[in-house]
Amino acid sequence: MNSMDWGILILRLGLGIMFTAHGLQMVFGLYKGPGVGGFSKMLGGMGFIQPLFWSILASYTCLIGGLCLILGLITRIACVPLIIFMLVAVATVHLSKGFFITNGGWEYNFVILCGLISLLFMGSGKFSITKLFGA
């Protein structure tokens, strides 16, 4: 066990907790979140076709992907849909608002994307379910 393993664990847990919390908001409406129905209405208002489908897909991507990151289970695979989710969020919501978060820009999303791409390259690390079962 070295500092790289600890760094990967911290990155996985930080991103995993964040995505799981947002997933719980989007799926179940916890933590004052919109739930699937509210998120679907928001997407419909933004012009998404089939907003309920996209709401369910995005919500469960965050929830399941976040849990996978926390556990260190199929981390590289879990990063791919989360990266796509973040790119869609940037393209549809944040890009037109500039870079800085103070104006609703994509600065925060960029940092999250950097973390996800890092995990995509590094994988789960030693402190993970994947390593526990020898994968």
C-alpha atoms as one frame of an Amber mdcrd trajectory, in Angstrom:
protein
   0.000   0.000   0.000   1.399   3.326  -1.055   0.323   6.924  -1.320  -1.127
   6.312  -4.802  -3.546   3.736  -3.360  -4.667   6.214  -0.699  -5.050   8.950
  -3.322  -7.220   6.757  -5.532  -9.359   5.793  -2.528  -9.899   9.433  -1.545
 -10.771  10.391  -5.134 -13.154   7.438  -5.500 -14.889   8.148  -2.195 -15.196
  11.882  -2.830 -16.683  11.495  -6.295 -18.724   8.458  -5.276 -20.343  10.208
  -2.319 -21.114  13.262  -4.459 -22.696  11.227  -7.278 -24.604   8.973  -4.859
 -26.037  11.994  -3.024 -27.134  13.586  -6.307 -28.530  10.246  -7.461 -30.605
   9.991  -4.273 -31.930  13.492  -4.954 -32.813  12.672  -8.546 -34.248   9.180
  -7.964 -36.037   9.484  -4.623 -36.263  13.220  -4.009 -34.095  12.971  -0.895
 -32.115  15.972   0.395 -34.677  18.366  -1.128 -34.114  16.877  -4.582 -36.635
  16.834  -7.418 -37.136  13.068  -7.693 -37.485  11.437 -11.099 -40.737  13.265
 -11.852 -39.385  16.699 -10.999 -36.156  16.057 -12.865 -38.181  14.888 -15.866
 -40.182  18.141 -15.839 -36.947  20.127 -15.687 -35.522  18.230 -18.675 -38.775
  18.666 -20.585 -38.595  22.403 -19.940 -35.099  22.389 -21.427 -36.414  20.808
 -24.627 -35.355  17.207 -24.082 -37.413  14.722 -26.088 -38.643  11.834 -23.896
 -37.640  13.616 -20.672 -38.853  10.790 -18.414 -36.523   8.318 -20.147 -33.545
  10.681 -19.831 -34.457  11.514 -16.246 -34.482   7.846 -15.246 -31.262   7.144
 -17.155 -29.386  10.107 -15.676 -30.710   9.553 -12.152 -29.756   5.905 -11.984
 -26.429   6.606 -13.708 -25.524   8.927 -10.831 -26.854   6.625  -8.109 -25.426
   3.326  -9.347 -22.232   4.891 -10.693 -21.645   6.660  -7.396 -22.127   3.457
  -5.414 -19.712   1.637  -7.730 -17.088   4.325  -7.128 -17.543   4.146  -3.353
 -17.143   0.370  -3.369 -14.404   0.278  -5.984 -16.551  -2.026  -8.085 -16.060
  -1.872 -11.873 -14.666   1.632 -11.390 -13.416   2.098 -14.947 -16.715   0.938
 -16.420 -18.701   3.107 -13.984 -16.700   6.181 -14.996 -17.803   6.025 -18.645
 -21.536   6.797 -18.190 -20.691   9.323 -15.458 -18.334  11.121 -17.859 -21.059
  11.146 -20.521 -23.560  12.486 -17.958 -21.186  15.310 -17.024 -20.467  16.181
 -20.667 -24.210  16.401 -21.374 -24.662  18.615 -18.293 -21.898  20.916 -19.521
 -23.265  21.060 -23.075 -26.917  21.605 -22.147 -26.724  23.711 -18.975 -23.338
  25.201 -18.156 -21.370  25.919 -21.349 -23.397  28.971 -22.354 -22.803  30.504
 -18.907 -19.031  30.695 -19.291 -16.329  29.006 -17.253 -16.710  30.314 -13.710
 -19.124  28.671 -11.277 -20.212  32.050  -9.888 -22.189  32.528 -13.113 -23.361
  28.896 -13.313 -20.502  27.980 -15.632 -18.742  24.680 -16.183 -15.783  25.129
 -13.796 -17.115  22.638 -11.184 -18.066  20.135 -13.874 -14.567  20.386 -15.332
 -13.003  19.414 -11.987 -15.379  16.448 -11.662 -14.574  15.373 -15.225 -10.852
  15.524 -14.471 -11.385  13.263 -11.454 -13.502  10.792 -13.426 -11.015  10.661
 -16.289  -8.218  10.089 -13.772 -10.115   7.137 -12.286 -10.805   5.832 -15.787
  -7.042   5.571 -16.299  -6.082   4.438 -12.767  -8.916   2.054 -11.948 -10.151
   1.086  -8.489  -6.840   0.902  -6.656  -5.965  -1.584  -3.924  -8.688  -0.545
  -1.473 -11.604  -1.831  -3.545 -14.068  -4.653  -3.985 -12.454  -5.353  -7.351
  -9.047  -6.019  -5.771 -10.602  -7.930  -2.878 -11.892 -10.517  -5.330  -8.693
 -10.554  -7.376  -9.972  -8.868 -10.521
